[in-house]
Amino acid sequence: MEEFVYYGELFNIYAFLLTEKQKEIFSLYYEENLSLSEIAEYMKVSKSYIGKIVTNVKERLDYYENNLKHYELLQKIKEHN
C-alpha cells in the first residue's frame, strides 16, 4: 500500500514530464484502480504492453525524484509544520 501511495504522489508531482499515453495508463492504474487486464481491454492492447508502460513510468518517476527531489523536499516541509 505504501508503494501505491508513494507512486501516486510522485505522479502528482511529475506527471507533466510524461507523455499523454503514459499519463492516461498510469492514471487508470493508480488513480482509477483498474487492473492491467481491465486497462488492456479498454485500450484494446495486450496486458504485457500495459504492464511495460506502468513499469516504465515508475522507473521514470524514480529517476525524476532521484534527480529533482521534489517529493523529498515536500516530506521535509510536512515534518517541520
N, CA and C atoms as an extended XYZ file, in Angstrom:
243
Properties=species:S:1:pos:R:3:atomname:S:1:resname:S:1:resid:I:1 pbc="F F F"
N         0.823       -1.204        0.000 N   MET     1
C         0.000        0.000        0.000 CA  MET     1
C         0.863        1.262        0.000 C   MET     1
N         1.946        1.258        0.777 N   GLU     2
C         2.808        2.433        0.816 CA  GLU     2
C         3.364        2.755       -0.562 C   GLU     2
N         3.763        1.715       -1.300 N   GLU     3
C         4.301        1.920       -2.639 CA  GLU     3
C         3.251        2.572       -3.536 C   GLU     3
N         2.023        2.125       -3.398 N   PHE     4
C         0.924        2.656       -4.201 CA  PHE     4
C         0.754        4.151       -3.933 C   PHE     4
N         0.764        4.535       -2.675 N   VAL     5
C         0.624        5.945       -2.287 CA  VAL     5
C         1.833        6.744       -2.775 C   VAL     5
N         3.021        6.186       -2.589 N   TYR     6
C         4.256        6.855       -2.985 CA  TYR     6
C         4.240        7.190       -4.477 C   TYR     6
N         3.925        6.200       -5.315 N   TYR     7
C         3.921        6.463       -6.757 CA  TYR     7
C         2.767        7.371       -7.168 C   TYR     7
N         1.689        7.312       -6.454 N   GLY     8
C         0.597        8.252       -6.711 CA  GLY     8
C         1.033        9.681       -6.456 C   GLY     8
N         1.775        9.884       -5.382 N   GLU     9
C         2.269       11.224       -5.065 CA  GLU     9
C         3.340       11.675       -6.064 C   GLU     9
N         4.240       10.758       -6.432 N   LEU    10
C         5.237       11.117       -7.445 CA  LEU    10
C         4.553       11.479       -8.757 C   LEU    10
N         3.513       10.742       -9.097 N   PHE    11
C         2.760       11.032      -10.321 CA  PHE    11
C         2.156       12.429      -10.272 C   PHE    11
N         1.614       12.807       -9.133 N   ASN    12
C         1.051       14.150       -8.996 CA  ASN    12
C         2.103       15.226       -9.206 C   ASN    12
N         3.319       14.962       -8.782 N   ILE    13
C         4.398       15.941       -8.898 CA  ILE    13
C         4.964       15.996      -10.317 C   ILE    13
N         5.211       14.841      -10.909 N   TYR    14
C         5.974       14.772      -12.154 CA  TYR    14
C         5.165       14.413      -13.398 C   TYR    14
N         3.873       14.342      -13.309 N   ALA    15
C         3.051       13.924      -14.458 CA  ALA    15
C         3.291       14.788      -15.688 C   ALA    15
N         3.583       16.050      -15.490 N   PHE    16
C         3.779       16.946      -16.630 CA  PHE    16
C         4.998       16.551      -17.476 C   PHE    16
N         5.865       15.697      -16.942 N   LEU    17
C         7.049       15.242      -17.672 CA  LEU    17
C         6.794       13.958      -18.471 C   LEU    17
N         5.597       13.409      -18.368 N   LEU    18
C         5.250       12.162      -19.050 CA  LEU    18
C         4.456       12.434      -20.320 C   LEU    18
N         4.428       11.442      -21.214 N   THR    19
C         3.612       11.569      -22.418 CA  THR    19
C         2.140       11.419      -22.046 C   THR    19
N         1.279       11.824      -22.946 N   GLU    20
C        -0.162       11.706      -22.701 CA  GLU    20
C        -0.570       10.244      -22.509 C   GLU    20
N        -0.011        9.338      -23.307 N   LYS    21
C        -0.338        7.912      -23.193 CA  LYS    21
C         0.132        7.372      -21.844 C   LYS    21
N         1.334        7.741      -21.404 N   GLN    22
C         1.841        7.310      -20.102 CA  GLN    22
C         0.942        7.823      -18.986 C   GLN    22
N         0.549        9.080      -19.072 N   LYS    23
C        -0.328        9.659      -18.044 CA  LYS    23
C        -1.671        8.943      -17.997 C   LYS    23
N        -2.234        8.673      -19.157 N   GLU    24
C        -3.539        8.022      -19.209 CA  GLU    24
C        -3.478        6.632      -18.577 C   GLU    24
N        -2.508        5.836      -18.969 N   ILE    25
C        -2.396        4.470      -18.458 CA  ILE    25
C        -2.090        4.471      -16.964 C   ILE    25
N        -1.136        5.295      -16.546 N   PHE    26
C        -0.765        5.329      -15.134 CA  PHE    26
C        -1.918        5.827      -14.280 C   PHE    26
N        -2.652        6.792      -14.778 N   SER    27
C        -3.815        7.309      -14.059 CA  SER    27
C        -4.888        6.232      -13.905 C   SER    27
N        -5.142        5.491      -14.960 N   LEU    28
C        -6.133        4.415      -14.878 CA  LEU    28
C        -5.707        3.367      -13.854 C   LEU    28
N        -4.416        3.099      -13.792 N   TYR    29
C        -3.916        2.071      -12.884 CA  TYR    29
C        -3.857        2.562      -11.443 C   TYR    29
N        -3.289        3.741      -11.217 N   TYR    30
C        -3.064        4.217       -9.853 CA  TYR    30
C        -4.200        5.058       -9.279 C   TYR    30
N        -4.895        5.797      -10.117 N   GLU    31
C        -5.968        6.662       -9.601 CA  GLU    31
C        -7.346        6.009       -9.726 C   GLU    31
N        -7.576        5.313      -10.836 N   GLU    32
C        -8.874        4.666      -11.038 CA  GLU    32
C        -8.877        3.233      -10.511 C   GLU    32
N        -7.697        2.743      -10.149 N   ASN    33
C        -7.538        1.411       -9.545 CA  ASN    33
C        -8.017        0.280      -10.460 C   ASN    33
N        -7.802        0.455      -11.764 N   LEU    34
C        -8.135       -0.608      -12.711 CA  LEU    34
C        -6.970       -1.584      -12.789 C   LEU    34
N        -7.261       -2.825      -13.073 N   SER    35
C        -6.210       -3.830      -13.227 CA  SER    35
C        -5.546       -3.664      -14.595 C   SER    35
N        -4.391       -4.295      -14.745 N   LEU    36
C        -3.706       -4.259      -16.037 CA  LEU    36
C        -4.591       -4.854      -17.125 C   LEU    36
N        -5.287       -5.922      -16.798 N   SER    37
C        -6.183       -6.577      -17.761 CA  SER    37
C        -7.341       -5.659      -18.159 C   SER    37
N        -7.905       -4.961      -17.199 N   GLU    38
C        -9.014       -4.045      -17.495 CA  GLU    38
C        -8.552       -2.903      -18.391 C   GLU    38
N        -7.377       -2.379      -18.119 N   ILE    39
C        -6.846       -1.285      -18.937 CA  ILE    39
C        -6.551       -1.792      -20.345 C   ILE    39
N        -5.940       -2.965      -20.438 N   ALA    40
C        -5.622       -3.552      -21.746 CA  ALA    40
C        -6.884       -3.766      -22.571 C   ALA    40
N        -7.915       -4.278      -21.941 N   GLU    41
C        -9.175       -4.496      -22.644 CA  GLU    41
C        -9.776       -3.167      -23.100 C   GLU    41
N        -9.766       -2.188      -22.223 N   TYR    42
C       -10.310       -0.860      -22.533 CA  TYR    42
C        -9.556       -0.213      -23.695 C   TYR    42
N        -8.237       -0.365      -23.708 N   MET    43
C        -7.411        0.285      -24.737 CA  MET    43
C        -7.172       -0.609      -25.950 C   MET    43
N        -7.667       -1.842      -25.882 N   LYS    44
C        -7.524       -2.804      -26.982 CA  LYS    44
C        -6.058       -3.073      -27.322 C   LYS    44
N        -5.281       -3.312      -26.260 N   VAL    45
C        -3.870       -3.679      -26.395 CA  VAL    45
C        -3.600       -4.855      -25.455 C   VAL    45
N        -2.386       -5.368      -25.482 N   SER    46
C        -2.071       -6.517      -24.622 CA  SER    46
C        -1.811       -6.082      -23.187 C   SER    46
N        -2.046       -7.019      -22.284 N   LYS    47
C        -1.776       -6.788      -20.867 CA  LYS    47
C        -0.287       -6.525      -20.646 C   LYS    47
N         0.565       -7.228      -21.382 N   SER    48
C         2.016       -7.039      -21.215 CA  SER    48
C         2.442       -5.625      -21.637 C   SER    48
N         1.789       -5.078      -22.654 N   TYR    49
C         2.084       -3.701      -23.073 CA  TYR    49
C         1.758       -2.730      -21.944 C   TYR    49
N         0.611       -2.902      -21.334 N   ILE    50
C         0.202       -2.032      -20.224 CA  ILE    50
C         1.172       -2.188      -19.058 C   ILE    50
N         1.533       -3.431      -18.751 N   GLY    51
C         2.490       -3.679      -17.673 CA  GLY    51
C         3.823       -3.002      -17.935 C   GLY    51
N         4.280       -3.045      -19.170 N   LYS    52
C         5.547       -2.395      -19.531 CA  LYS    52
C         5.451       -0.882      -19.360 C   LYS    52
N         4.330       -0.309      -19.743 N   ILE    53
C         4.141        1.139      -19.594 CA  ILE    53
C         4.140        1.521      -18.117 C   ILE    53
N         3.414        0.786      -17.299 N   VAL    54
C         3.358        1.085      -15.860 CA  VAL    54
C         4.760        0.983      -15.253 C   VAL    54
N         5.485       -0.073      -15.593 N   THR    55
C         6.849       -0.241      -15.086 CA  THR    55
C         7.751        0.890      -15.553 C   THR    55
N         7.638        1.245      -16.823 N   ASN    56
C         8.449        2.329      -17.375 CA  ASN    56
C         8.153        3.651      -16.677 C   ASN    56
N         6.888        3.923      -16.428 N   VAL    57
C         6.518        5.172      -15.750 CA  VAL    57
C         7.072        5.185      -14.325 C   VAL    57
N         6.980        4.069      -13.618 N   LYS    58
C         7.532        4.007      -12.268 CA  LYS    58
C         9.034        4.271      -12.289 C   LYS    58
N         9.731        3.707      -13.263 N   GLU    59
C        11.168        3.945      -13.395 CA  GLU    59
C        11.460        5.418      -13.673 C   GLU    59
N        10.658        6.023      -14.527 N   ARG    60
C        10.835        7.447      -14.837 CA  ARG    60
C        10.567        8.318      -13.604 C   ARG    60
N         9.508        7.979      -12.874 N   LEU    61
C         9.191        8.742      -11.671 CA  LEU    61
C        10.322        8.617      -10.647 C   LEU    61
N        10.877        7.422      -10.511 N   ASP    62
C        12.030        7.237       -9.618 CA  ASP    62
C        13.215        8.074      -10.091 C   ASP    62
N        13.454        8.073      -11.391 N   TYR    63
C        14.559        8.849      -11.954 CA  TYR    63
C        14.371       10.343      -11.664 C   TYR    63
N        13.175       10.842      -11.917 N   TYR    64
C        12.909       12.260      -11.667 CA  TYR    64
C        13.098       12.598      -10.196 C   TYR    64
N        12.586       11.753       -9.326 N   GLU    65
C        12.707       12.028       -7.891 CA  GLU    65
C        14.170       11.940       -7.439 C   GLU    65
N        14.899       10.977       -7.941 N   ASN    66
C        16.314       10.846       -7.564 CA  ASN    66
C        17.132       12.054       -7.978 C   ASN    66
N        16.715       12.714       -9.047 N   ASN    67
C        17.458       13.863       -9.542 CA  ASN    67
C        16.903       15.205       -9.087 C   ASN    67
N        15.597       15.307       -8.962 N   LEU    68
C        14.978       16.597       -8.629 CA  LEU    68
C        14.591       16.733       -7.156 C   LEU    68
N        14.248       15.630       -6.520 N   LYS    69
C        13.982       15.557       -5.084 CA  LYS    69
C        12.826       16.443       -4.599 C   LYS    69
N        11.812       16.637       -5.428 N   HIS    70
C        10.658       17.430       -5.014 CA  HIS    70
C         9.842       16.731       -3.930 C   HIS    70
N         9.634       15.432       -4.089 N   TYR    71
C         8.882       14.677       -3.079 CA  TYR    71
C         9.602       14.728       -1.738 C   TYR    71
N        10.898       14.508       -1.751 N   GLU    72
C        11.698       14.546       -0.519 CA  GLU    72
C        11.577       15.907        0.158 C   GLU    72
N        11.653       16.958       -0.621 N   LEU    73
C        11.526       18.308       -0.075 CA  LEU    73
C        10.149       18.524        0.540 C   LEU    73
N         9.103       18.065       -0.131 N   LEU    74
C         7.750       18.208        0.406 CA  LEU    74
C         7.590       17.446        1.721 C   LEU    74
N         8.208       16.265        1.815 N   GLN    75
C         8.134       15.495        3.054 CA  GLN    75
C         8.847       16.228        4.204 C   GLN    75
N         9.979       16.850        3.916 N   LYS    76
C        10.700       17.611        4.930 CA  LYS    76
C         9.881       18.809        5.401 C   LYS    76
N         9.222       19.457        4.476 N   ILE    77
C         8.377       20.599        4.832 CA  ILE    77
C         7.215       20.146        5.714 C   ILE    77
N         6.597       19.017        5.378 N   LYS    78
C         5.491       18.494        6.181 CA  LYS    78
C         5.949       18.132        7.596 C   LYS    78
N         7.156       17.597        7.709 N   GLU    79
C         7.694       17.216        9.026 CA  GLU    79
C         7.914       18.432        9.912 C   GLU    79
N         8.259       19.552        9.321 N   HIS    80
C         8.573       20.754       10.097 CA  HIS    80
C         7.348       21.602       10.409 C   HIS    80
N         6.225       21.248        9.840 N   ASN    81
C         4.984       22.028       10.102 CA  ASN    81
C         4.128       21.374       11.125 C   ASN    81
